[in-house]
Amino acid sequence: MCRNIKTLHNFEPPATDEEIRAAALQYVRKVSGSQKPSQANEAAFARAVDEVAESTSRLLGTLVTSAAPRDREVEAARAKARAEKRFGRAAA
């Protein structure tokens, strides 16, 4: 359920609004316990996603680090290698 919640800080290029929103959506889904809210809870759910995304964006804008930014492509390749080692190579 939380596959889109990834580390967003200290990447080059920086996290996009879409990545931040995807992480916020996954967080709200996890906390609320529902993949899709009922009509009665839809407004509260959407508001929570907006607020979490806004807070996350503010946080990422204020964090500082002395480490060099990580390259997204290199990190994606490492994640793919870990997945292949764990689950085996997917059939093409």
C-alpha positions in Angstrom: 0.0 0.0 0.0 2.9 2.4 0.6 5.0 1.8 -2.5 4.9 5.5 -3.5 6.2 6.7 -0.2 9.9 7.1 -1.1 12.7 9.3 0.1 12.2 12.6 -1.6 14.9 14.7 0.0 18.3 15.4 -1.6 17.8 14.2 -5.1 18.9 15.8 -8.4 16.5 16.9 -9.9 14.4 17.7 -6.9 11.1 15.9 -6.2 8.3 17.0 -8.4 4.8 18.1 -7.2 3.5 14.8 -8.6 5.9 12.7 -6.6 5.0 14.7 -3.4 1.3 14.3 -4.1 1.6 10.5 -4.7 3.5 10.1 -1.4 0.8 12.2 0.3 -2.0 10.1 -1.2 -0.3 6.8 -0.1 0.2 8.2 3.4 -3.5 9.3 3.8 -4.6 5.9 2.4 -2.5 4.1 4.9 -3.6 6.2 7.9 -7.3 6.2 7.0 -7.2 2.5 6.2 -9.1 2.9 2.9 -8.0 2.9 -0.7 -10.9 5.0 -1.8 -13.0 7.0 0.7 -16.8 6.8 0.8 -18.8 9.7 -0.6 -19.3 10.9 3.0 -15.5 11.0 3.6 -14.3 12.1 0.2 -13.9 15.8 1.0 -12.0 15.1 4.2 -9.8 12.6 2.4 -9.0 15.1 -0.4 -8.3 17.9 2.1 -6.0 15.6 4.0 -4.0 14.7 0.9 -3.7 18.4 0.0 -2.5 19.3 3.5 0.0 16.5 3.7 1.4 17.4 0.2 1.7 21.0 1.2 3.4 20.2 4.5 5.8 17.8 2.7 6.6 20.4 0.1 7.4 22.9 2.8 9.5 20.4 4.7 11.5 19.5 1.6 12.1 23.2 0.9 13.6 23.9 4.3 15.7 20.8 4.9 19.5 21.2 4.6 22.2 18.7 4.1 25.9 18.6 3.5 25.7 15.4 1.4 25.9 15.5 -2.3 22.5 15.1 -4.1 21.7 11.6 -5.2 21.0 10.8 -8.9 17.5 9.5 -9.5 18.6 7.2 -12.3 21.4 5.6 -10.2 19.0 5.0 -7.3 16.4 3.5 -9.6 18.9 1.1 -11.0 20.0 0.1 -7.5 16.3 -0.5 -6.5 15.8 -2.6 -9.7 18.8 -4.7 -8.9 17.6 -5.2 -5.3 14.2 -6.3 -6.6 15.7 -8.7 -9.1 17.9 -10.2 -6.4 14.9 -10.6 -4.1 12.2 -11.7 -6.6 14.2 -13.0 -9.5 14.2 -11.6 -13.0 10.7 -10.9 -14.4 9.7 -12.8 -17.6 9.7 -10.6 -20.7 
